[in-house]
Structure formats: structure tokens, C-alpha cells
Amino acid sequence: MWLKPEEVLLKNALKLWVTQKSSCYFILQRRRGHGEGSGRFTGRLVGALDAVLDSNARVAPFRILLQVPGSQVYSPIACGATLEEINQHWEWLEQNLLHTLSVFDNKEDIASFVKGKIKALIAEETRSKLAEQEEEPEKFREALVKFEARFNLPEAEKLITYYSCCCWKGRVPRQGWLYLSINHLCFYSFFLGKELKLIIPWVDVQKLERTCNVFMTDTIRITTQNKERDFSMFLNLDEVFKVMEQLADMTLRRLLDNEIFELDPDLQEPTQITKREQIKASLWNDHFVEYGRTVCMFRTEKIRKLVAMGIPESLRGKLWLLFSDAVTDLASHPGYYGNLVEESMGKCCLVTEEIERDLHRSLPEHPAFQNETGIAALRRVLTAYAHRNPKIGYCQSMNILTSVLLLYAKEEEAFWLLVAVCERMLPDYFNHRVIGAQVDQSVFEELIRERLPELAEHMKDLSTLASISLSWFLTLFLSIMPLESAVNVVDCFFYDGIKAIFQLGLAVLEANAVELCSSKDDGQALMILSRFLDHVKNEESPGPPIGNHHAFFSDDQEPYPVTDIADLIRDSYEKFGDQSVELIEHMRCKHRIRVLQGHEDTTKQNVVISILPEDLEELYDLFKREHMISCYWEQTSLAFQHHDPNRPYAEQYLIDAQQFINLYKLVSPWTCGAHTEILAERTFRLLDENMDHLIAFKGFAICLDIMYNGEMNEKIKLLYRLHLPPGKIYRARNAVFSLPIDREFIQFCKTLYSMFHEDPEENDLYQAIATVTTLLLQIGEVGQRSSSSGSCSDEYMEDVQTEASTSTSDQDSVFADMGKMPQRYSQALSMTEGDWTVSLEHILASLLTEQSLVNFFEKPLDIKSKLENAKINQYSLKTNEMSRQSE
């Protein structure tokens, strides 16, 4: 067990111990007299002393000491009752600490680091024991308090668990505590007087892997867009890695998922399409007699061999139902399919249009789908499933799979088989992202590297093979192999799951490895594999061969050798059948994080670059994070309720008014002190064109682009639109709307005054805007009140300046009571309201007369510093806002 390090002087006590191992910093010792048959007098004396002592006072026979070279002071850090136990501690020190200590500059830092690590291990062992014994979770509550205090996240951010570990910063390990919460990975360290805090959202994790560096043999590496962080020295690294994988996977899944008729008689009985295979059927019947034939049937090695031979066509549909457990769904939902068909038939939408387009492309070479009987059954099954599961709806390749299911099962049975495939056996395959298939392609690449290293060495970029094999997984080889052979593959799939497709894919590649290694380009590799698969035949098929639409690859002048499907499947089981389902699921989990982040990044680049320059992707990340924060902690917010992964990517992430105000304060160059929030509210109202109280990224980005990079006339036009009365919208390029010289004009002037605050040319700008405002008032007076053309404008201007300098942020003065205005204001407005107006052209022309104003609006602005500051303060701003709301 690990011991709390306490310094002791061992000048004479060393005679009681015998050193068995030593290194630069650690000593493993055995107690004299322990394990000695007939030792010296000292050993016998020590042994006798230990034997007569009370059990609580006895000394463990083995221990490990921390020693600092040149010092007589030692610190016991571990003890053990057996040599095996103490050796485990010694090996842990060698693997996790010994090589690390060389990075420290002085001996005191080494001693401090080792003692801190040992204390953390003791604390974690204690925590684990408490958890195992289900005692009061005092330690967890204590950790929760520290988590909330250190990272200042809202209470809604639930802590899952925590671990003692080291985070590597360059070559230096920082001992601290790793906190895993529902949405974030956080790390805190205070070591040698330096504090380190990390907050990494799970949605930012692009790669999660176990690796090693020059100092450590086993570390966990977290890769985000711009950083790699290594964590090591866990008490149980396997447990930590598994929890991390689960949390990252769960978060990314949440991000993406914001989760009577008559049966056709020709399709009811498969015997009307194919003949019975007497020999295979008799073998299966013998097996049924011995092991049962329903859901209670034992799965034996004999069954696997029978499946690999090909299921008899008379039994195929029934066994598919049994192996996939669709038989349970069928039995527990009587009448469900019929009701679905009644509800869905006759409805027209995008999904039904796609289904109609693909109906006649589904096995067109098969007689069953060359008439309306088969087409009608296929239409009903696909439409009913789309109605049942609108998240998936309909995807290409579902029509091919369903066609084959209808050949061997009744219509309702085919529906439940489709449910089993889409929702259980091939998760995330059948949607517009095809994430599940992409994940399995990454797993397939890894299996190629492991099982076919020579091929992987030749084909440096395995994504070529992955792109070819994608259709193998999506259609279970049905679209690229003759049908009579492909159904044998489907037999294996329903029995063994996706494992059967992986191993068969490896067998296909191995059979063509020599030719693939000599191929010169991707096209030749595609030709080799397509020609091979087209010549995979089923010699035992009772029916005539069904043509394949890939047969154009086989128009060779010389006959191509034929491969029997039974031989190919047997090879796949013998050579690659040792891949367990658990291993494949583990590999899927590992690759899913990378695939999801890769998909997110690719889509973001394709969409965002059309809106922003490449170097401003951080702005999109800020916007997305603001949306995700609402999903984390405000599940009643509009943004959370409207989160829909099926929207176009640029419209997936939405923010409401308060979130927009937060972002506006962080990144907008038009900060106006207490007036900023009012201007942000006006900007949000302008961008919310459909009045749903939410805006997408595109509108936000275009607005900021004008503020930072627009010409002066564009910036003034934006300010002008922000101050038009509610209900009056300036959209058309040449439209002319007038700004009444009343509250809106006052607000416009106040905005300009506020924008100049703390500017180096503040005084000149104030003077210039005063001149421009006076000029605009005089323009409004021309032709209206020529007798008093000068007097009113000066008095009016004085009140504008007073109001601008004393404004508060309590409410937008646009909606303030007229009675709350200064008396002279009210008098001026009563004289002018409805009579005076100024247009955008008037305002722009007046501003151009003052060079200081022109310089202010045309000076270059840098958004990079704003973005850096926003990344640091975004979380704290949200936490403070939630704290104010809870008070």
C-alpha cells in the first residue's frame, strides 16, 4: 500500500533493513529476519521482535523509500506484506515516475513532486474504496465543491468523476486533479507556486487516444483543433480512458442527433420464387431437433458452419427474423405495420418523392420487381418505415436491402427486419451523414493495417480502399456481387452482425492483394476489386443466375477465374473470424470521435469559408459555443428547443437575444458603454427578419463584417437602419426612408456620442458630431419654419448633448415615455414631430463634411484581439449572467 510520505532520519535504523533494489531516487528494502531460514543473530533478533509485537505495531516486511541524493533524510512511500505486492509498486514507480524526474532542476522540486503524487494516489485509493463500499460520498461532495470553485461553471454542469493525474506542459509534468463533467474535461494544478486551469468541451475533442512519450510509457492524449494535451500517472488508466470515450461519444451523439391493405400473394411465400434445397434443409432440421428452432435455440459452432454454407431459401426469412430478434418486435406489435401503412400511404413529401424515384431501380433484373405487385410491396414497406422513423426517413441503399428482404420474408416481416437493420444492427448508417458507415470505414482501415500489413504498406492512403468498400457496408455486398451469392453474405450478417462484413471485406482484399499491390492508381484498384466481386458465384444456388448491373466490368476477352461464395466465406471465418464483437465496438468508439469531428470540421470549412475569411473560423467557434452553452445549461431556451441537426449546417446553431447581446459585448467594435446593450438589442431585432427571436450565424457574420470591414457608407447605413422606427424596415438598395427628427433621431445622436467615448480623438469627434447634428436640424427646418431657422436647432442640439452624456442603460429611450424627456425636448418635438425628417443621404452627406468623423469610420479595425479576449471570457460571462438570474 502507498504511505503518506513522512521524513525520517535512518542513520542507525538501516541496520534493521536489507536493500534489495535501488535507483537514483528510490530504495526497495526487506526487513531483516523476514524470509531467512537461519540468519544471523541480528536477523533472528529482529524477527523475534516483530513476532511478539502487537499486530497493530508490527512492521510490514517490505518497503520503498524516497531518497534525495546527498541527504540523510528518507521518506517511506510504500509498504507491502509480500514481495509480489511491493514489486507492483516498484514497477509503477519505474514506469510512471522514474524517467520523469530528470526534467526537474533541483532536488527539492523532485521530493515535492513525488510526495504530492503519492498523496494523490492515497486520496484516490481512499475514494475508490469508499465508492466500492457505498459509504457516504463525502469525498465526492468535497471534490464537487472544489470543481465549482476552481472552474466557475454553472451548477447545471454536473460532475461525473475525478482522478489524480499529471498534465504535461512541454517536458514538465503538472500534478493535479482531472475532473470529468457531462460537457467538459477540466484539469486543475497548483504546483511549485504556479496555477494551471484547463477547460476542454467534449465537442472540441477531435481525437482521444492512448499513447506514450519519451518520459512516459502510457498516457492519454486529448487532441483539439490547435492543441495536444497529455495526461498520465493514473491509478487506473483503463478506467479513465473508458469513461472519457463514453463522455466524448455521448456528447457528440447529442450534438448530431438532437435525437388496411392486402399482402401480395406472389411475395408471401419464398418457395414461389426459389426452390427448396433438400440437403441443406435436412441438416437444419436435424439441428432443430437437437437444439430447438425458436428464440430459445442454442447458438453453437455447428450453426455458424451451417450459416456459412448458406441458409436454405425455404428457411432464410424465418432464420433472419430469429437471428436479428425481429421476431420479437413482430410478435409484440400486432397490427402496428398495417396502421402505419394506412397512415402513410397517399401522403406526399420529399421522402415519398425520393422513394418513388428509386422504386424501379431496386433489383430491376429480378422478376419479382418487374411488375406492380413487387413495386407496391416495396413502396409500402419503405413509406411505412419513413413514417415510423422520420429522423432516418429514407436513404439510398435502403431500397436494395428492402427488396432482398421481401424476396425471403412476408411484407410485415420484411418491415421488422428493416427496423432491426436500421436501428440496431447498423446504427447511424441510414441518414444523410452516413456517420455509422464512415466510422466503420475507419475501423476497416485499422484492421487492414493490422491484418494485411503488406497491402497497407503498398497503399499508403487507405482511404482509397475505404471509398471502394463503403458500398460493401451500406448494401451488405448486395449491390456489387451477384444476388445469389450476396444473400449468403446477408445470412452471415444476420447471424454475426457487422463482424461478418468486416471479415469478408478483409478476405476479399487478401484474395486480391497481389494485384492491388501492383496497381498503379485508384481506378485500376477499383477495376480489380469490382471484377473479382462480379465473378463470385454461388454454385449451389437452386435458381438461375440473376444479372448484376456491375457486369460491365467483366467484359474480358479472356475468361476470368470464378470464386465460390462458400469458399470465400469459409476463408473469411478461418483467417479473420477471431475479431470479436467487443473489439469491433471498442474500435468503433475510438474512431467515432475522430469521424464526427472530421465531419464537423469539413462541413464547417465548406460552409463557413463562403461567409468568412479562413483566418476568422474562431468567430464561428465562438458562435457555436454560445449555442452549445444553451444546450448544456438552459434546456428551456429557444435555441435548445430549436436545435435540429437536419437543418443546413449554416442554420444549425442558433442564438437568442440574450446570447446575441453576450456575443455582441465580446466581439463588436461598436461598444458604447452603458448604451452597448441597447444597441445590441436593436441589432438583434434588425437581424431577426422572420421574427422567431433567433438568429443564425450568417446574419451575425455579415453584420460584424460591415462593422469591421465595411465602407463608411455601409456602416452609416447599418446605424441608420438600427434607428428606424419599429415596423419600418430598410431593405431595398434604392429605397428612401426618412428618419423622423424625434426620439429616433435623439437615439441616433446618442449612439454616435457613445461610440466616441475613450477614443483618442474624443474631443474632436464630439465637436464634429455636434456640428453635423446642427446641420441636419437646419436641413429639416428648411422650407418648414423659415422664420425661426436658427433658434430652435441650437436649443435642440444642447438637449441632445445633455441627454447623450447622462443616458443610462435601464431601458431603450425609444420606448420611454414622452413625459420623461426634458421640457425643452418636449417643446421642440411638439413643434417638429411629423414635420421634420432626414434621409440616409442627408446624414451621410453631413458626416462627410467632417474629416475626423470620416477618419473614425474608415480606420482599420482588428478583430483578432477581440476574439482572443472573447475565448477567455465567454464562460465567465455566461456564469455571471446565470448567477444574476438565480438571485
Buried (B, 14 or more C-beta within 10 A) or exposed (E): EBBEBEEEEBEEEEEBBBEBBEEEBBBBBBBBBBBBEEBEEEBBBBBEBBEEEEEEEEBBBBBBBBBBEEEEEBBBBBBBEEBEBBBEBBEBBBBBBBBBBEBBEEBEBBBBBBBBBBBBBBBBBEBBEBEEEEEEEEBBEEBBEBBBEBBBBBEEBEBEBBBBBBBBBEEBBBBBBBBBBBBBBBBBBBBBEEEEEBBBBBBBBBBBBEEEBEBBEBBBBBBBEEEEBBBBBBBEBEEBBEBBBEBBBEBBBBBBEBEEEEEBEBBBEBEEBBEBBEEBBEBBEEBEEEBEBEEEBEEEEBBBEBBBBBBBBBBBBBBBBBBBBBBBBBEEBEEBBBEBBEEBBEEEEEBBEBBBEBBEEBBEEBEBBEEEBBBBBBBBBBBBBBBBBEEBBBBBBBBBBBBBBBBBBBBBBBBBBBBBBBBEBBBBBBBEBBBBBBBBBBBBBBBBEEBBEEBBEEBEEBEBBBEBBBBBBBBBBBBBBBBBBBBBBBBBBBBBBBBBBBBBBBBBBBBBBEBBEEBEEBEEBBBBBBBBBBBBBBEBBBEEEBEBEBEEBBEEEEEEEEBBBBEBBBBBBEEBBEBEEEEBBBBBBBBBBBBBBBBBEEBBEEBBEEBBEEEBBBBBBBBBBBBBBBBBBBEEBBBBBBBEBEBEBBBBBBBBBBBBBBBBBBBBEBBBEEBBBBBBBBBBBBBBEEEEBBBBBBBBBEBBBBBBEBEBBBBBBBBBBBBBEEEEEBEEEEEEBBBBBBBBBBBBBBBBBBBBBEBEBEEBBBEBBBBBBBBBBBBBBEEEBEEEBEEBBEEBBEBBBEBBEEBEEEEBBBEBEEEEBEEBBBBBBEBBBEEBBBBBEBBBBBBBEBEBBBBBBEEEEEBEEBBEEBBEBBBEBBBEBBEEEEE
